[in-house]
Each structure stands twice: as structure tokens, then as C-alpha cells.
Amino acid sequence: MSAGTVILIYFLLDPAKNHRLARGSAFLWALYPPSIMATNLFGSEILFTFFLILLAFISSKWREDWLLKLPALGLLTAWTALIRSTLAVLVASMIGILCFRLPCRKAIVSSFIFMLFVALGLVPWTLRNWNVFHRFIPVCTNEGEFLGRHTTYLLFDNPKDLEENPRYMAWRSTTDEASRSIQGYTMAIANWQEILGRGPAYIGHVLFRTLQKTYSTDDEILFWSVKRSYGIAQFPGPPTALPYKTLLHWRWFTAAFYFFVLFGSLVGMIVIWTKNMLCFKNLHFLAATFILFFAANTIVLAKPRYHFAMMPFLVILSAAGYLHLLKKLQPAENEKAIPPSNV
């Protein structure tokens, strides 16, 4: 599946026009450690990222007047949201792109058709949830639980302090999964209101802590990637499939890779902004989802591995940045010799 993502990234970037950027971006993604390890995250982060790039590919490569484009985008968005409960982010990104590219009237009609097929794609799961829980839940049943739990983390520097919070423990004691999920949305709203009520200094502290914890480590992806894939409890042996020294080497390599990509992406962001490369429609959807994912991870103390889906856009920016630096370092071709001075 990661190999398929490499191929999609390559063809997404128009190799006929931008062959160096396409090859560089695909090469960097092929080196991203969590994407090449044997991992039991296949059904979540890796699969989700593949479909995310596929959405970007279809939205930019298929003709706007092709009748199957909007139905395909709608159904694929629904299926992608069922892998990870990011329906709001995906729908907002796609509708934003449609409004940006199309005239107002056509954008409204296209957005309506797109949403119609999103709803159609969610029908099987919605019916399943109605039959099981007798409630309208269009996506994963634990989305509300995730929001309730991870916004509560924002209020405590030490997660163990949650056990002393009566409101949180009363919510967690709810045995019905659907009820706990629905109450989780209320819990999340109450947590955000409490954070806002504590003033700007506390808000700044929470934002800094969230960004630091989410984007400064990849240990969770790394440890999930080296764990035994077929149930640790069912097989004897250590909890990871690699010895400690090898695991440590992987951590060093992952840290070096992140430093390399983040520095290159900063340069690439400047290059894209100054050269107006963002007008290339193949980057529109990834740029929109990156911004919304970043904002969502800022207000929710998500697990570090959830930023996996944002890495393809950073990799593309990084490739653009390093290609620009290499071009600057190369001597100018066909320079005319400076004639000798007569003085």
C-alpha cells in the first residue's frame, strides 16, 4: 500500500512537466520510515494516506466535465472518512477546492452532487449503527469518545490526573458505546469552553504543549511499526520484533528524516509562495487538508501517529525546497566569458 502511495505521489506531480519534483517527492516518501516498516497500522494510517493521495489525484487529474468525477470523489471521501473519522476535514477541503476552481453557480451544484454521493457512501455504515445502537451515527462510533478524551487531556499536564476528575470518570463509566460517543461531543465542547475561560496565558500554554507533543516525536508510529503484527499476547517473546539497539537506530534515522524534511519543507513553502506554484491544482486538495489537519491537531491533543496523513504534503514541499537549493548551488550554464579589460 505504501508503494502504491509512492506511485500516486509521482504521477500527481505531473512527471512530464515536473519530473525532478515528482521523482524527488516519491523518493522521499519511499524513505519515510513508518511507510516502509512492517506495521499493524495498515488498516488506519497507511490505508488512510493512500486514499487521501488518491482523492488528490482524482480531483486534479480528472476533467471537471467528466460525469463520474463528482460521484467518485463523493464515494471515495465517504470510504476514506470511515477509515479515520475525518469527515468534516475531507468534506470542507473538497468543497473549498470546488468553490475555488469553479464559478459560483457551478460550484454550488457540484458541491450538492458531491455531498449526495458522500451521504450515499456512508449509508451502509449509518444503517449498521442504526440497527446496533438505534441512533443516527454516520461515521465511526468512537469519534465522540475520541474528542471527549483527547480534549480532556488538554486540561491536565499529567494524564494520570484524569483519574481524579469526577466529570471525566463519570463519562468513562458509561457502558453504552453510542451514548458515550454522543456524550463525548458535549464533553469536548465543555473542555474547550473551560480552556477559553482560563485566559490567553493558559490558551498559549495549551497550544504550545499540544504542538510540542504532537510534532516533536514519532515514537508511537515507530513502536507500532515494530510490534508483532499478529497479536502480541498470543505469541511468546518480546513486545517488539526488533532488538533494542536496532530499535534505537531506527529512532535516530526517523529523527534525522524529520529534521531533513521539516527544514526542506520550510524552504519549499517559500519557493512555492514566491513562484506561485500553489496555483497548480494538483496541490490544492493536499494543501487544504494539511491546513485543516494542522488546525485540528492544535485544538485536540491527538496521538503523534495521527500526523502521518500530513506527511505527503510536507514531503512534496521538502522536495521542492531541496531542488531549489541544489539549483542555486549549481553554476549558471552557458555563461558568457567576460572580455578582458583594456585598462
N, C-alpha and C positions, 0 to 999 in steps of 0.2 A: 504494500500500500504506500509506503514512503517512496519507493521507486516510482510509482505512478505519480506522486506529488512532484517529484523532480521533473518528470516529463511534462506535466501540466505547467509548471513554472517556466520551463524552457519555451514552450510554444505560446504561452500567454504573452511573452515579451517580444513577439514578432522577430524571430531569429533572422528572417530575411532582411530586416531593416536594422535591428539592434543585436547583431549576432554576438558581440562581445558581452553586452549586458545580459543577454539570455543565457549564454554559457557560464558566465561568472555567477549569476544568481542560482542556477541549477547546481553548479559545483559546490557553492557554499551550503545549500540545503542538504546536499548529499553528505556533507561533513558534519552536520548538526548532530551531536552525539545521541540525544534521545530519539532521533528519527532513524538511526541505523542500528540501535541496540535491539536485541530480542526483548520484547516487553509485553506485559499484560495490560498495557494501556491501549491495545489495538482497538477495542470497542468504544473508546472515548476520544482521547486527544488526537490520535493518529488518524482515525477514520473521519473525525470531525474536520480536521485540517484539510484532508483530501477533498471532501465535499465543498469546503469553503473556497478552495482554489478552483474547483470545477464550476462553482457559481460565478466566480470572477471571469473564468474563461468563456462561459456561455454568454454572460452579459456583455462582454466586449467583442467577441468574435462573431456571434450570430447576427445576421442582419435584423434591423429594427422592424422591417416589414414582414418578417417570416412569422407565419401564424403560430408555429409551435414554440416560439421563443418564450412568450409570457407564461403559457401553461407549464413548460419545462422548468422555468425559473421558480414558479409558484410551488410546484410539487417538490422540487429539489430543496427549496427553502424549508418546507414543512418537514421533510425527512431529515435534513441537517439539524433542525431545531429539536427533533426527537432524540438525536444523539447527545446533544448538550442543550439544556433549556435556555437557549439564547434567542428565542423567537422575536422578542422586541428589537434586539440589536440587528438581526438579519433583515427583518421587515423594514425597519427605519432606514437602514443603509440602502436597500434596494429601491424603496420608494423615493428616497432622496436622489439617487442616481437617475431614476426615470424623470423626475422633475427638473433635474439639471440639464438633461440631454434633450428633452422633448418640449415642444410648445405646450402652453398651459392646458388647453383643452385635451390634447392627445395624452398628456401626462396623467390627467385625471382618469381618463378612460383606461389607459394602460395600468394604472395603479389598481383600479377596481378589478380588472381581469386578473391581475397578479394576485390580489388578495383572495379572489374567488377560488383560485386553484391552491392557494396556501390552505384555506379552510377545507377544501376537498382532500388535500393530503393529510390533514390532521383528523379527518373523520374516523378512521379505524381506531386510533388511539383514544379519541374522545368517547366513542361508543364503548370501548373496553372499560374506561374509567367510570362511565355512567352505570354500566352493568355491575361493576365491582363495588363502587363507592356511592352510587346514586347521586353523584354531583357532577357539575359541568367543569371538567378539568381537561383543557385541550392539549397540554404538554405533559412532561414528566411529573409524576405526583409529588416528588420531593423538592420541587423548585421553591415552594414557600418555606419548607423546612430549612433549605439551604440559606435563604435570605434571612430568616429569623435567627439562625445560629451564627452566621458569619457577621451580621451587623451587631449582634451582641458582643462578639469578640472585640469590636471597636471600643467598647466601654471599659475593657479590662486589659491591663498590660500583661497580666498573668492569666492564661486560660483556666488555671485551676480555681481562680476566684469565682468562676461561674457557678461552682457548686454551692456558694454561699448566697447566690442571688435567688430570692424566692420566686420572682416572676418567671425567670428562665426555667427553674426546676419544675414549677407547676406546669409550664408549657410542655417541657420534655416528658412529663409523666403522662401526657395524653396518649392513650394506646391506639386510637384510631388514626391510621396514616393520613387519610384525606383531611380529617379535622385538624390534625397537627400541621399539615401543609397550609391550609387556609388560615389558621391562626398565626402561622409564620409571617404572612404578609402584614398582618396587624402588628406583630412584634417588631418587624423591620421598620415600619413607619414610626412606631413609638421610640425605637432606638435612635433613629435619625433626628426626631424632634428633641430628644434629650441631649444629643450631641450639639445641636444648634443652640439649645438653651444654655449650654455651658460657656458660650462666648467664643470670640475669634481665636484666643490663645489655645484653647483646647481643640478647636477645629484644626488649627495648624499642626498641633501635636499629633492628632489622629491621622491627618493626611500624610505627614512625614513618615510616621510609623508604618502606615499601610504601604506606601511606595517602597520603603526600605525592605520590608519583609517580603513583598511580592516580587520585586525585581532584583534583589541582591543575591538570590540563591536559586539553584536549580537542583538542590539535593533531593527534593521529593521526586522529581522526574527521574533522577539518577537511580535512586533506591528502588523505585517502582520498576525501573527497566532491568535491574539485575536480580530482582527477586525471582524465585522459581515460578514458572508460568502456570503450573497445573496444581495449585493448592499446596501451600507450604505445610499446612497441618497434616496432610495425608502422606507426606514423604519424610523420611528421616534426613538429617543433615542440617547445615547452617541455613539461616533465613535468606541468604543471598547465594547466587550461583557463582560468585567470584570471590577469590581470597581478598583479604583486606588491602594488601599492597596494590593489587590490580585495581581495586575499587578506588584507592587513593589516587592512582594515576589517572583514572577516568575523571575524577573530580578536578584535578589540575587541568586536564585537557578541556573540560567543559568550561571552567572559569576563564581559561585563555581564549576559548572560542567566543564567549560572551563579550569579553573585553574587545576583541578584534571586531566583532560585528557591531557593537554599540558605537565604537569610535567611527567606523566606516559609515554607519547609518547617519550620524550627525553631519558628516561631510556630504553624504548623499542627499540629505534633506536640503542642505544649502544649494547644492548643484541643481536639484530638481526645481527648487523655488526660483532660482535666478534664471534658469534656462526654460522655465515654464513647461517642463516635461510632465507636470501633473495634468496638463490638458490632454495627454494621451489617455484615451478612455479605458485602456487595459489596466490602469492603476486606480481608477475611480472607486470601484467597489472595495478593494483591499484597503485603500486609504480611509474610506468612511467607516468600515468595520474596525480598523485599527483605532481610530479616534474614539469610537463608542466603547470598544472593549477596554481601552485605557481608562476612560471615564468611569466605567462600571467597576473596574478593579480598584479604582481610587476610593469609592464610597462603600465598598464591601471588602472586608479582609479575606480575600479569596486565597485558595491554596496556590503556591508558586507554580504548580504544573498547569494552572488554567491559562497562563500567558503563552502556552505552547502555540495556540492558534494565531497569535500576533507575530510570531517569528518570521513567517514568509515575507511579510511586508518589510520588516527590518532587514532581512537578508537581501531583498532587492535594493533597498536604499544603500546598504553597505556595499554591494557590488558596484552600484553607480558611483559611490564615493571613492572607492579604491581605483576604479577605472579612470576617474577624473584625475586623481593624484598621479597615477602612472603616466597619463598623457602629459601632465605638466612636467614630469621629470624627464621625459624623452626630449632629445634635441629637436629643434624645428627642422623639418625636411625641406630640401631644395632652397636652402638659404643662399642668397647671392653673396659672392665674395665681396668684401669691402675693398674698393680700389685703394691703392696706396696713396698716401697724401703727398702732394707736391711740395709741401712746406718742409 
